Amino acid sequence: MRPVDAHCMHVLVTGGSGFIGGYLVDELLAHDHQVRVISRHPGQLTDGDGGLEICRGDITRPETLHGTMEDIDLVFHNAALAADFGPAERFRRVNVAGTEHVLDACRSAGVPRLVYTSSAGVYGFPNSEAPITENSEPRPMNAYQRSKLHAERLVLQQRNVEAVAVRPPLVLGAGSPAARLLLSRLEHGDMPFFGSGESLVSLVHPRDVARCLRLAAVHGIAGEAYNVVSFACPVRRLFEEIAARLGVQPPQRHVPYVLAYAAAVAAEWMARLRRGEPSLTRFRVMQFGTSRDIRCDRAQRDLGFTPAWALPGLADDMVAWYRGEGER
């Protein structure tokens, strides 16, 4: 990606009313960019005096994107369907076809650059303490992860728009749907360890994700993907830190990994039969029962990114929000 003016860009954000999108919009406005947001739910955003423009649009309906990208210097494509279970067609329609529609709109409007919010899910869950870098082999394990890898390749391999991708792992912080579920389970004593509890989980705070996305817009090399990680720690430490702030006992129960995985397979099978949501998924078991040590050396070298969040601050942030004492 060729150098761009780091100040006063006119940028467009898809999915700006979502979890990561909200942090990204805040980050861009704080650095004096003019921000246009495309959202299916524009009522969740407020027009402000700080350079925010709101448009109604849906990446699965390409006709709604017409005219939204005029006079835009760069697009942050952040809108996606993120879930750990569901029909492959749903993920393909939003994450793959939706990305194709965004790329088509960029080409039609002459937008020169795009930053794509991908996912470290493209690596799957290799269950190894070996460092995972951008050169590690992709091994997506479910429909969501496969759709993100497919969309990322569409973005990085096309030649009409200079593009980079940013791959966050599990994103935890104020406002995170995953954080709400995790804290609720810990608070009520419903969260066991899958296995020993010593497996490594790689985490990133949404503010670190937003900062890395902004830096990728300016310094990213076209065609490259960048991991963004705040830190990695044993699952046991994560649960203990959160439990201490909630004022509850950390988990005492250990479910053997093989049994937990088998239970998740059965729960998913029943959910398909009943066309409902499973009580447990293989994704959740692998997320907290296998090791992933994702590294962001490339982002540090190329983008000048340095993680700003560590475990204590992240746990404080989540619990304060969960109790209604923090933002988001």
Buried (B, 14 or more C-beta within 10 A) or exposed (E): BEEBEBEEBBBBBBBBBBBBBBBBBBBBBEBEBBBBBBBBEBEEBEEEEEBBBBBEBBBBEBEBBEEBBEEBBBBBBBBBBBBBBBEEEBBBBBBBBBBBBBBEBBEBBEBBBBBBBBBBBBBBBBBEEEEBEBEBEBEBBBBBBBBBBBBBBBBBEBEEBBBBBBBBBBBBBBBBEBBEEBBEBBBEBEBBBBBEBEBBBBBBBBBBBBBBBBBBBBBBBBBBBBBBBBBBBBBBBBBBBBBBBBEBEBBEEEBEBEEBBEBBBEBBEEBEEEEEEBEBBBBBBBBBBBBBBBBBEBBBEBBEBEBEBEBEEBBBBBBBBBEEEBEB
